[in-house]
Amino acid sequence: MSNVIVKGAWRLVDNDNQPVNVGDEYLGRSAQPLSPFMRFIIRGGQPPHKPSSTGRVYGEWENGISGEYFPTVFNLKWVEPEVGEDLIGEEAYL
C-alpha cells in the first residue's frame, strides 16, 4: 500500500502528475559549496489555503536537517482530483 500525500481534496503530484508518497526523495539545491545538490525526503505537506498560494511540503535533507518549502522547489504541485475520481486506501486518510 502506498502512502500518497493527500489532504482533503488535494493531492501532491510530481512534474509527470504522478502522486508523491511519504518517503519519496527529490533533489534540491544545497547551501554547501562542495555539494550543490542534496536529496530531500518528503514527509508531508499542506495544500494551498487560498488561490494565490502554492501550499508547502515538509521533510528532511539527507543530512538530517528538516524544513518546509514551496512545492515548486522540487518541481511538485498540489492538485485537486478530477470530478468523480475516488480516493482509495490510505490516500483518503493522509
Buried (B, 14 or more C-beta within 10 A) or exposed (E): EBBBBBBEEBBBBBEEEEBBBBEBEBEBEBEEEEEEEBBBBBBBBBBBEEEEEBBBBBBBBEEEEEEEBEBEBBEBBBEEEEEEEEBEEBBEEB
